[in-house]
C-alpha cells in the first residue's frame, strides 16, 4: 500500500513528480505574499494555521532544500565541472533576463504614473536592470522602477522575491569550490554537510556568520540547503516511506515549543514532500512542464500589478486571476526561454565533456 523506497531510487527522474512539488511551492509563495499585498485578505494563512510555518517561508525553504538535494546529487553523479557550471548558468540567467525585460519594458510602462519618455530616461531604470542581473539585490534594486506601484503596500519592491536568487547562486559557487578542492568524495562530503548543518543551528554561526540569527526566514536557508545536500550524499542509506514520515511527524508534535522546533517542522515537511512526490498515484499523473521557476519569478510583479489596477477586487478573485496570469507567463517562459536554454546547456555540456575526454586520451 505504501511505497518503501530509498532516496537514490526516488531521485530517478521517472520515479518522482518533483515538478508538481516545486510548482506547489512556487504557488505557496504567491499565496503567502498575498496577505501583505491585498488589502483585508479573507481568512488565515492555512499552511501557517496547520504547521506554524508561513506559506511563503515554506515555499522558499522548499526551493532551497530541493536545490541542495538535486544540485549536490547532480555533481556527485556527473562529476564534471564544465557540465555543472553550464547547467547552472543556463537554468538561472535566461529566465531571469526574460523576467527583467518583461518587468522593465511591459509591466513598468503600464504601471508607471510618469510619461513614458520620463520613465525610459530615468537612470533608476538602468540601475535596476544592472542590479538584478548582477545580484546586487540589497543595492540599487531598492530604488525600484520609476513611478510604479507608488500607492501599493510595498511601493519600492518591484520583484521582492529575487533576493533569494543571489543566495542560490552563492550556494552553487560554494558547491563548485568544494568539489574543486576534492571535498566531494563520500567521506568528506558527509562531514562537510554535517558541519554546515550544525553551524546553521549555532547561536553564533562560524561559517554563515553573515546570515542574521534574528531573522528566521533568512537564517534558516543554510540549514535547508545543507539538509538537502546531506540527504544527497546519503541517498543510498536514506529511506523514504510512510514509517519514516510518520516518525518525523511524531517527533515534531512531541518537541513543540522548543527553540529548534521550526527546523524539525521543516525537516518533517521535506520528508513528507519527498514521500508525496514518490507515491505511485502522484508519479502517474500527467507530467507538467517545470514552470515553477517562472511562476516564482513572475509572481510578485503580477501581484503588484493586480493590486495597482484592481485595488478593491475580492481577495480570492484577485488571487485566482494572479495564478492564471502567472502560469500563462511561466508557460511562455518555459517553452520560449527555459526549455531551449536547458537543451542548449546540455548540448554544450556534452560538447565540453567530449573535448575533455579527447584531450585526456
N, C-alpha and C positions, 0 to 999 in steps of 0.2 A: 504493500500500500504506500509506504513512504520510501523515497529513494535513499540509498546508502552509498554515497559516492565519496571519493577522495577529491580534494581540490584540484589536483592535476587533471582529473577526469572532467570536472566541471568547467575548467578553463578551456577545454577544447571548444572551438567556436560553434560546432553543431550540437553541443551538449548544454548550451545555456541560452538564455534570452536576455542578456545584459543590455541590449539595445533598449528594451522596454523599461528596464530598471533605470537606466540613465535618463530616458525621456520623462519618467515619473519624477525623478529628482529635479530635473530642469523645471517641470511644471510646478513642483513644490516650492521652488524659489520664487516663481511668479506669484503663486498663491500667498506665500509668506509676505512678500513685498506689498501686496495689495492692501493690507491693513494699514500701512503707513501712507499709501498714496491716494487711496479712495476715501473721501470723507464719510464718516459714520458707517463703517462697514458692518454688514449684518452678521451676527453670530461670532463665534470664537475661532481661534486657530485650532482646528480639530486635532492636528498632529500634536500640538503642544498639550492640549487637554488630555490626550491619551498617554503620551510619553514623557512630558516635561521638557521636550526639545522643540524649539520653534521650527516651523516648516522650512523656512528659508535656510536656517542653520543646518538642518538635516540634509537638504539638497546640496548645499555647498560641501559639507563634510563627506557626503556620499561620493561626489566627484573626486575629491582628493583621495579617499580610500581606494576607489576603483583605479585611479590613476597610479597610485603606488603599487597596487596589485598587478595591473596589466603592463605597466611600463617596465617594472622590475622583471616580471615574467618574460617579457619580450626580449630584454637584453640578455637574460640568462639562457633563453632558448636559442637566440640568433647569434649572440657573441660576435657582433660585427659593428664597429664604431661608426662606419660610414652609413650603414643601414639605420642605426639608431638615430643619428643626427638628422638625416634626410627625412625620415618618417615623422620625427617630432616637429621639424620646421614646416613640413607640408600639412601637418594636421592643425597647427596653431595659426600661422600667419595668413594664409589665403582667406579663410573665413573671417578673421579679424579685420583684414584690409577691406573686405566686402562690406562688413557692417559699419566700418568707419566711413566709407564712401557713401553708403546709403544714409547714414545719420547726418553727415555734413551737407550732402547735396540734395537730399529729399526731405528727411524729417526736419532738419534745421530750417530750410526755406518755408515749409508750410506752417511751421510753428512760430517763427520769429515775428516780433512786433516791429522790427525795423524794415525800412525799404530794402529791397534785395541788393541794390548797389552798395548800401552801407553794410549789410550783412556780409557780403563776399569781400569787401575791402577791409573789414575789421581784422586786425592782426591776431586777435584771440582765436579766430577760426583756424589759422595755420599753426599756432602754438598747440591747439587742441589735437590736431592731426599728428603732429610730431610727438607729443607727449604720450598718446595712446600707442602708437606704433613702436615707440622706444621704451614703453612700460614705465614712463615717468608718472606713475599714477598719483603720487602724492605731491606733484609739482603743478605744471600748467594745466593738467586735467581739471584742477579745481576751479579754473576760470569759467569753464562751461563754454557754450556756444553763444554768439551774440544775440541777445534779445529773445531767447526761447525759454519756455517754462517759467516765466517770471512770477506767475501767480499760482504755481503749483506748490504743494507742501515742501518739495525739495527742488528749489529753483536752479541751483547750480549743477546738480548731479545729472548730467546728460545720459551717462550709462554707468551707474554706480557699481554694478557687479564686476566690472572689468578689473577691479583691484586684485581679484583672485588670479587673473591670468599671469601677472608678473611673478607671483609666488609659485605658480605652477611651473613656469619656465625656470625659475631658480632651482626648483626641485629636480627638474630634468638635467640641469647642468651639474648639480651635486651627484646625481646618479652616474652621469658620464665620467666625472672626475674620479669617483670611487672605482669605477670599472677600469679606468686607465691605470690606476696605481695598483691594480691587482687585488682589490678588496672583495671581488665577487666570486671567489671560489666558495664552495659550500660552507666551510667552517667560518671563514672571516665574514662572509655576508651575514650569517646568522648573528654573530657578535655585533656587527655594525648596526643592524636594525634593532637589536635589543638595547644597545646603548642609546640610539635615537629615541626609542620608545620610553626608556627610563628618564632620559633628560627632559622629555616633554612633560613629565609629571612632577619634576622637581620644583620646589618653591622658588629657587633661584637657578634658572637654567644656565648651563655652561656652554652648550652648543648653540641653542636657539635663544640666546640672551636678548636678541633684538625683537623677539615676539612678546608683546605685552601680556604679563601674567594676569592683569586685572580685566582683560578683555577676552572672555572665554571663546567668543565667536572666532577671533583671530588666533588666540593662543592654542586652541585645540587642533589646529591644522597639522602641525608636525606629528602629533600623535596619530591622526587618521592616516596620513600618508605613510608613516613608518609602520603602522599596523598592516597596511596593505602590502608593503614591501616585505615584511616579516612573513606573512602568510604565503607570499610568492616563493620565498626561499624554502619554506617548509611545506610546499604544496603536496608532496608525496606522503606526508605524515598527517596533514590536517583533514579531518573527516567532515563532510557537510551532510548532515542528516537531521531528522526530526529530534532525536535524543540530544544532540549537541545544542541545537537551538533551544530546546526546552530547558536544558541545564542552565544556559545563559539567562533565560527569562527568569528562572527561579532565583538565580544569584542577584539579578537586577532588582527583584522585588524584596529580597532579604536585606540588601545593603542600601536601601533608600535613605536619603538624607545625608550621607557622608560626603566629604569634600570631593572625592573622586567618583561619585556616583554617575555623573554625566558621561564619564569616559566608559564606564561599564554599560551604560544605556546605549551609547554609540556602538560599542563592540557587539552588543546583542542585536541591534538593528542591522548591522552589517552582515552578521552571520545569518540572520533571518532573510535578508535580501539575497544573499548567495543561494540559500536553500530554495527560496521562491523562484529564482531565475533558472534553477535546475529541475524544477518539478516537470515531469513529462507533459502535463497538460499545458504548461506555460511554454515549454520548448516547442510544442507542436502548433502553437499559434502562428498565424501568417507572419512572416518576417517583415518587420517595418524598417524603413531606411533609418540610418543612425543620425537622426536630426536633432539629438539632444544638445549638441554644442551650438547649433544655430538657434534653437529655442532659448538657450541661456543667453546668447549674445544679443538677440533682438528683444528679449522680454521687457527690460526696463524702458528703453526708448519708446516702445509701443505703448506701454502702460502710461508713461508720461504724456504721450500724445493723446491717448484716450481721455485722460483727466483734463488736459488742456482744452479739448474740443467739446467734451461732454461732462462737465463737472457735476451735473445733477443726475446723471444716469444711475439707475438702480445698480447696486453693488454687484449682484450676481450677473446681471446683463452685461455690465462693464467687463467683468472677469471672463465671461463666455466669449464676447467679441474679441477681447485681447488674446485669448487662447487660439481662436480660429485664425486671427491675423498673423500671430507669431508663427503658428505652424505652417501657414502658407509661405511666409518669408523664409522659414527654416528649410522647407522643401526646395524652394528656389535656390537657396544657398547650397544645399546638399547636391542637387543634380547639376547645377551650373558651375559651382566653385569647389566644394569639398571633395566630392567623389572623383572628379577629374584630377584634382591635386593629389589625392591619395594614390590614384592609379599612376600618376607621373612619378610620385615618390617611390613607389615600388619598382618602377622601371629603372630609375637612377640608382636605387639601392642594389638591384640585381646587376646593373652595369658595373658599379664600383666593386661589388663582391667578386665578379669575374675578373676584373682588372687586377685586383689584389692577388687572386688565386693564380693568375698567369705569371705575375711578377715574382711569386714565391717558388715557381717551378723551375 
